[in-house]
């Protein structure tokens, strides 16, 4: 649950159970180290056993001019003692490191929420840059929230004085002072952060010591300073979880791990061809460190070369993978058609971002579903899978490898900027529990007088994978239409009709080896189904859960296999009276559902660059049933 | 590899597919030259891959009895890079044209050369777009009249070998489709470890016939062709003329064949190579291996680094997924 209970009035407290969850937002200048602070707070929270979800929200500029509103970088974390599936609707606590951070974020703070501001940064100059005429700390403009402010900058300078740093370097420790305070507020252990700082600054021990001193000073400040009622220590109990080993994972990490696992289960070496693009580059970074797993990573000269090299590697017998975001996927599209035509396995990961064109490179959106399903010239179907959360990306990656190798087809794996960057606790999987799906390269030479048949078909309609280097099976493939079986150039009407039909039928056959679509909460045949895909899972799930708690007859269906869809999808959807489809686009899955199943799916759309809030979906549920 | 490889003939390298170029096309001659050369290279058909882009020349792989991949326009070097990195034992040939390699695929040509992927790049230069019916290309001379430039082209052409040299190629050579020396150029390209760039002047009989006649015609060949050989003097016109360095102006000049200043060809001399490639009117056309200075190949560097980075590490998937700061949940901490 994303509503805080620790800051409520006594009256409210009487009607609520103990604190379940808190949403904290750290906001500062993009040079203030807010992502680092948030990341470390996340780690300490995970180690305390809370469930959590995070939302890093940073500008597209690496270092925007200091103190400006467009240079504000924020990190939101929702953590609690119950299952957490979103980064939280509204922060309960906002830590604002300067006027701009306050200005950009304060309206999202829930009414009555707590603002902690660094008054040392509320100078006339900074106020002007943020567009404040006078300091909001000193008028009534923040009256609907609870405000505490102190001079974090000065307190930090005092704390690190013994280490003789320059003023600029000393002020850089501000984020650790703030983290120390946050650790005190939520009763967190400082030791993991101390260990991390020592490791991070191993080559500059004085910086490590200064940062540790700032961390301790922030913590001590919370402990000793009497700030009054709103500012006190809270204890959030550990969340219930299945017993086992846990770690935190971002979507980019789990995707990398899933691809490594998938390649291993298939018995293949991996080739990853990529080109830097936000927010997809993290995958290239993670994989490029894992050479011992038989991985070759290649930073190509452009998006096109990235996918072409991956297709080349698949042709030569490795698992070819490429990754990008929407604009880069657009560039790869022609090559994707060749992979479909030559029927080679390939994984294409799309970390979606706001668009079109450069759009909102650092903000999340799920508006590339049309591109994934329909976005190629000619009849060019391919399987499409979408991950719903950072942890789910691991399973989706394995599933993508399984489908690509079994059906000899490129597979599009959709994730988004939110999933890629957000962290959540992850129960470490037991890899012995995964059934291997080893690839068998075709090596049987044709009988005397018979030709090689690179386009012969098995029961799945997949063609054989023949590695160059295999004696007696020399053959040629390419993008020109070909004769069934032999694969020789053949433009004849019959050949094109048959090959087009077969390529589509093969992709449709994937539905035979994927699980039936389930209803994750609620009942089949409910009055209303909320159907989603991708990273809207969290807010939809919470909204449906709350609605069910309130007695509404609503169900949540979340689709992993976007194309082809599970075989039972038609019957399942037709069993509901009404369907709404929340999406961070203008209604793309809605169109596919209407097209495929002739159901009256109604859109619920949001393209603000921010994930859905639970309340928005709850309201839509109420309206749909009203 | 040689002793294990079966002896082949030119016929063994011809596929069963009907060749579909226009009658009289220079591509036939190049195909024959390649098929004739392959047996002499001591390579196995199954270890050989011809990769091409799009254009008339890019149909080439279908006619070779090896492995072949006819890809998309301009991107053959990128496919070749993936193929070679995935299996460095494969002998990779890239077949491309002036439009494929220097217009739509210019970027990939540059990068495959600077990376020095071990492969042979045969650029069939006919100074025209043949497959799309005769538009001018990036190597067409100023004033070329074509369906898209009915009043003559106005943009200046690129010189393929200069582009290659500027991109960091370590092997740059030229040949002529119908010339008897082409197999020797191909052999030299194959012998070179790294990206071997070979420009082949190829006559398009339909859209740009005789565009190279000014130096390929039998009657002018001796005067207009300078066949370079490492360690030998740069002589042409049956030895009557030679090239020397005009030291004051730092350029090449034509001198009498017996002049003591005639330069001996050192393929490692990049400065001279640049001058040979861009020789102006009145000079012969430099042919054969113009520049060769081997350097470590891309795939060998990748493999070496992969091995070094992996050395001493175990590929333990369970350990990998369990990495980082972890915590153990013993039992459900509380019931709600």
Interface residues (C-beta under 8 A of the other chain):
Chain A: X43 X46 X47 X49 X81 X82 X192 X237 X238 X239 X240 X241 X242 X243 X244 X245 X246 X247 X248 X257 X260 X261 X264 X269 X271 X273 X290 X291 X292 X293 X294 X296 X298 X300 X301 X302 X304 X305 X306 X308 X309 X310 X311 X312 X313 X314 X315 X316 X317 X318 X320 X334 X335 X337 X338 X342 X428 X429 X430 X431 X432 X451 X467 X468 X469 X470 X471 X472 X473 X474 X475 X476 X477 X478 X479 X480 X488 X489
Chain B: X15 X16 X17 X44 X45 X46 X47 X49 X51 X61 X62 X64 X65 X66 X67 X68 X69 X70 X71 X72 X75 X77 X78 X79 X80 X81 X82 X83 X85 X86 X87 X89 X90 X107 X108 X110 X111 X302 X305 X306 X307 X309 X310 X313 X314 X315 X317 X318 X320 X321 X322 X323 X324 X325 X326 X327 X328 X329 X330 X331 X332 X333 X334 X335 X336
